[in-house]
């Protein structure tokens, strides 16, 4: 699926953060795997992205805790969108290294923040820290390739 987006996020570097209205439109698109999982974007600028996800039964592995793939999807999505916000160009993941540090159960909220480690013309590295009740539960380092439009 190749979609054309007419949003600031995809057309300009976000010197000013997305408004609540812009975030609501993007959150309602449901075109990304992590959005289908329930990821909600709370803040987005060229310097930081915040999002959250409330864990449901569908996110759990048989042991009753959130599956590690959920954290990978959160990190991949947030890092990719943050790179677009910082470059106004498409970005694709080159490597996703996610460390799982704690467990989350159904009904608990995962709060995540993506911040740049390196912003280059052709590659970015974003770190996404994920917390549950102020306890660090996962960290993703996402290396991305910045594509020409």
N, C-alpha and C positions, 0 to 999 in steps of 0.2 A: 504494500500500500504506500503510495507516494502522495502525500497531501501537501497542498500549498497553504501556508498560514499567513494571514494578514494581521499579524500582531507585532508590537514593538519588539517582543522577545526574539523574533526570528529576523527582524529587519534592522535593528540598531543595537549598538552597545548600550547596555542599561546603566547610564550614568545616574539616573534616578530610578529607584525601585519600582517594580510593577505595583499598580494600585490594587486595592481590594477587588474592584470590579474586573480588572484584567486577570487577576489570579482566579477569580470565580469562573470566568470563561474558560481558562486553561484547565482548571480542575474538572470542569464538566465535559471536556472533549472526549475523555475515555478512549484515547488512541494509543496509550502507552501501557505496557504490561504492568508496571508498578501502579499506575492509576487504577487499573482493573483489580489490583490487589487491595486498593483502598488508600494509597498514598495521597495526601493532601498537601499541596504547596501553600506555605504560609507567608513566605517572604522571598523575593528574588531581585537581586541586583548583580552588577558585574563583580562584586566583592564578596558576596555571601548568598547562600540559599538556605532557608529553613523549611522543613516539612515535618509531617507527623503521620503515623499510621496506628490505628487501634487494632490490636491483634484479635482475630476471630478464630473460631474452631477450624476454619479452612486453611489457616496459616500454620497449623501445628503438625509436628511429626508425631508418630505413635507414642513417644514418651511424654507428650503433653506440653512440649515447649515449642516456640516458634522455630520453624525450619530455617536452617542457615541460608538457603536460597533466597528467602525473603530479604535478608540483610543485603545480600549481593545485588538484588534487584533495586532496593532502595538506593544503594551506593551508585550503581550504574546509572540510574535515572537522574538522580540529583547531580552527579558530576557532569553528565552530558548536558543537562539543561543549563547548569551554571556556566559551562564552557561556551554555550551558545550566547548566554547573557553577556559574557565577557568579550566575545569576538564578533557577534552578529553573523556568524557563519555556521554551517552544519558541523557537528562534532560527532565522532564515532569512537567507541572504546577500543583501545589497543591492549590493555591489560587491566584486570580487576583483581586486586588482592584484598580479600576481606578476612579480618581476624574476628573470631567469635569469642567474646570475653565473658558473657553472662547470659542467663536465660530469661525469657519473657513468656508469660502465659496468656491465654485468652482473656480479653477484657482489659489488659494492660496497654498503655500507650507507649509507642516508640517515638521519641523526638529526635530529629536529625538535623545537623548543620553541616553544610559543605563550604569549605574555604579553599582558596587556591594555595598551592605550594609553589607552583611554577606556571607562569603564563608566557608562552612563547608564540611566535608567529605561526608555527606549524604543529606544535604540541603543547598540551597542558597537562598538569598533574593536579588533581583535586583530592583533598582528604575529607571524608565524610565521617563525622563522629555521631554515633547513635546511642541515645540514653533512654533508660526507663527509670522514672522516678529519681532523676539526677545520678543514676548509676550507669557508668559506661558499659554498654553491652556488646558493641561491635564498632570496628573501624574499617573503613574502606579507603584504599589508595587507588584512584582510578586515573590511568594514563590515557589520554585521548589524542587523536589526530584531528586537526582542524582542516576541514575540506574547503576548497574554493567553492563559491556559490554556483 
